[in-house]
Amino acid sequence: MNFKKIVNNSLVNLNNCEDEPIHIPGSIQPHGFLISIDSDTNLISVCSENVFQFIGIRYEELLGKKILDFFDKGLIDEIDAFKKDSGNSVKIFNHVINNNDFSINLHQSINQLVIEGEPLSHQFNENNNLYNSSKQLLSYIEDTFTLKELADVVTVAIKNITKYDRVMVYRFDKNYNGEVIAESKEKHLESFLGLHYPHTDIPVQARELYIKNHLRIIGDVSYSPVPLYKLNNNKFETLDLSLSVLRSVSPIHIEYLKNMQVGATLTISLIHKGKLWGLITCHHYSPKYLSHKIRSAVKLHGHFITSQIDVRLMNEEFEIATKTNDALNNLISKKLNIKRDSIHELLQNNSILKLCNSVGFTAIIDNKVYKFGNTPSDENSKRLGLFLSEFTKEEKFHTDSLVKISTDLSFISTEFPGINYYSLKKDSDCLIWYRTQTIKEINWAGNPDKAIKKANERLTPRKSFEIFTESIKDCSRIWLKSELNTCDSFYNYFQIHLRSILLNEEKEIQKKLTEILEETNAELENINWISTHDLQEPLRKIRMIASVLVGGNELKVLPEDVQSKIIKIQSSAERMQNLIADILKYTKTGAQNSNFEKINLNELLIELQDELSVTLLDNEATLIIENLPTINGIPFLLKQLFLNIINNSLKFQSLTAKPIIKIRDKSDTSILDLSKYAIIEIEDNGIGFDNEYNEKIFKIFARLNNKEVYEGSGIGLALCKKIMTKHHGLITANGELGKGVKIVLYFPVD
């Protein structure tokens, strides 16, 4: 039978650190053994080469055989129970194999069930240490306030449990560069506290493994990897060891640890909100192995840190939040008038800067700049506001490095790299808080630009860990959540206050306009009175004198041209008197305050027909009234409406046909928009008009025909439109030259 190693040889000839397949190394560390079985057949698929030294059976004997042929029922029952338990990805228990105690770790890897065994050993009175450690976990809540304080006591506790030379809590930034925020170590060792490590020290695929498998131990950095074997004819090529406790680690990482002169490591993942927040990293400077119980206790401490992250961060911001809220209360508690000068009063207050611990503030409102503290020039503030209104479509935006947003903003970003922006949603109106530059020095554990080198066609980690100091410019302090929350509250308050000012200004404008309108109306009433009353008297005298002359013998002795002029004077005076009467009717329509009532249009039109009987007879006209609806309206005005339209039809009657005027109900309930109206159509067979003038005919004094031929003031249809407006309705006209006109009235049903 042929056997084959599944060692991943690509690790040896590595060209790209981020391509390293560290989850399928094909080998394990030598302090335990590994057996993998097919989940469906229970046949042994993979064995580690060192299985004989732990259980006395060679891998050649195991591969391709059923597992129940070699192990007792107790282990088989545990395996079967794990298969049925879909809730757990890993199962750990103790078991005796060939009179040796082992800690067994089971986990599923695709269609393979991986069994890992480590010799069970007790270390340095662990039961007593673990009991005391568990008790101390609860006291951490009472004894520590900040996340830093909690991390400090946890490192001390883990060092006491594990006896490692150095224990660190390592926190990632947003780019996965790490910083040592807590440390407990042997006195003779150099401190790593505060040192930063570049993201390349822990590449992407390593971070992904830390999220899947929360614990990784290397008992001896100088170990020789133990290869895994499979049957040569087995179809699968590699075994995914993402959840393995014995997984052999990257040769680059081993070289990295050796360069640091580390002999053994233990790493616990700190997972917060599904992301790798940090690590607990333990270093020992000689080989060191830990029992499963101790490793579990360390994992518990790690879980405790991550469970407290949000609470501790809130504690750290609590004092800042208290001060910013005090500043907010100081601003919003002031009694302000609702005039524009109150904006200046509100913003000229040191509390405006304390809201988010800024150095300056500007508000741009209607192209005017209100400012307080250390700010850019007014012009530059406007330029920034205009840029941000285009750059971000959101109502708010903040950054601690403006230069990263745009290099075109150097006129501001050099001095004020930190900005906190709120749009007031009108053009480029906004609120902006500013922060000045903070030059920050970062101590790296070695030059971050030389973290990984290429030599002899493969990658190697750096050998130097001497402190490398880097100055970070073009940045301000970051904006804390509590500071931003306070600014949010002020922004909402300021918007409400600004709206109140605008509404008050609008109210004042409306008040002034009302006063002007009342004065204008009073003047118009005076003019109307003069037009409709004071002018009547001289007109009556003119008409009377002209009438006497026209009717008496005096006219016959006058020259013909004089006679003609007197007759024209009489005709003009009559037209002017009719015009004044129509103007009076038009103005009365606007002042009419009668209540609406139910009106049967059939009854109203029959009554009107009786009144017009003589006129209709004189014009040989026919008025046809079809079945009409009942509407809401003002009787006097509606009678005037139909009278004007009928008179208009008689005035512009055809020269070749006798006038026919039809008034009918054209309501259409099948069309949704029209179902809200009672529709009345008045159709005649008169001279009509060109339909391009269908809007003009409703304008006051508008005339489409020669006034010498067709008498009238040009007010009739304008009055009709005004009456329809009074009834909340519409009037339209459609004409066709030589064929007549259709006037359509739309009365609201409700």
Sequence and secondary structure as in RCSB ss.txt:
>XXXX:A:sequence
MNFKKIVNNSLVNLNNCEDEPIHIPGSIQPHGFLISIDSDTNLISVCSENVFQFIGIRYEELLGKKILDFFDKGL
IDEIDAFKKDSGNSVKIFNHVINNNDFSINLHQSINQLVIEGEPLSHQFNENNNLYNSSKQLLSYIEDTFTLKEL
ADVVTVAIKNITKYDRVMVYRFDKNYNGEVIAESKEKHLESFLGLHYPHTDIPVQARELYIKNHLRIIGDVSYSP
VPLYKLNNNKFETLDLSLSVLRSVSPIHIEYLKNMQVGATLTISLIHKGKLWGLITCHHYSPKYLSHKIRSAVKL
HGHFITSQIDVRLMNEEFEIATKTNDALNNLISKKLNIKRDSIHELLQNNSILKLCNSVGFTAIIDNKVYKFGNT
PSDENSKRLGLFLSEFTKEEKFHTDSLVKISTDLSFISTEFPGINYYSLKKDSDCLIWYRTQTIKEINWAGNPDK
AIKKANERLTPRKSFEIFTESIKDCSRIWLKSELNTCDSFYNYFQIHLRSILLNEEKEIQKKLTEILEETNAELE
NINWISTHDLQEPLRKIRMIASVLVGGNELKVLPEDVQSKIIKIQSSAERMQNLIADILKYTKTGAQNSNFEKIN
LNELLIELQDELSVTLLDNEATLIIENLPTINGIPFLLKQLFLNIINNSLKFQSLTAKPIIKIRDKSDTSILDLS
KYAIIEIEDNGIGFDNEYNEKIFKIFARLNNKEVYEGSGIGLALCKKIMTKHHGLITANGELGKGVKIVLYFPVD
>XXXX:A:secstr
  EEE   GGGTT S GGG  TT  SEE TTSEEEEEETTT BEEEEETTHHHHHS  HHHHTTSBGGGTS HHH
HHHHHHHHH TT SEEEEEEEETTEEEEEEEEEETTEEEEEEEE    TTHHHHHHHHHHHHHHHHHH  SHHHH
HHHHHHHHHHHH  SEEEEEEE TT  EEEEEEEE TTS   TT EE GGGS HHHHHHHHH  EEEES TT   
EEEEEETT S      TT SSB   HHHHHHHHHTT  EEEEEEEEETTEEEEEEEEEESS     HHHHHHHHH
HHHHHHHTHHHHHHHHHHHHHHHHHHHHHHHHTS   SSTHHHHHHHSSTHHHHTTT SEEEEEETTEEEEEES 
  HHHHHHHHHHHHHH  SSEEEES GGGT GGGHHHHTT  EEEEEE SSTT EEEEEE    EEEEEES GGG
SEEEETTEEEE S   EEEEEE S      HHHHHHHHHHHHHHHHHHHHHHHHHHHHHHHHHHHHHHHHHHHHH
HHHHIIIIITHHHHHHHHHHHHHHHHSTHHHHS HHHHHHHHHHHHHHHHHHHHHHHHHHHHHHHH     EEEE
HHHHHHHHHHHTHHHHHHTT EEEE    EEEE HHHHHHHHHHHHHHHHHT  SSS  EEEEEE   TTSTTGG
GEEEEEEEE S    GGGTTGGGSTT  SS TTTS   S HHHHHHHHHHHTT EEEEEEETTTEEEEEEEEE  
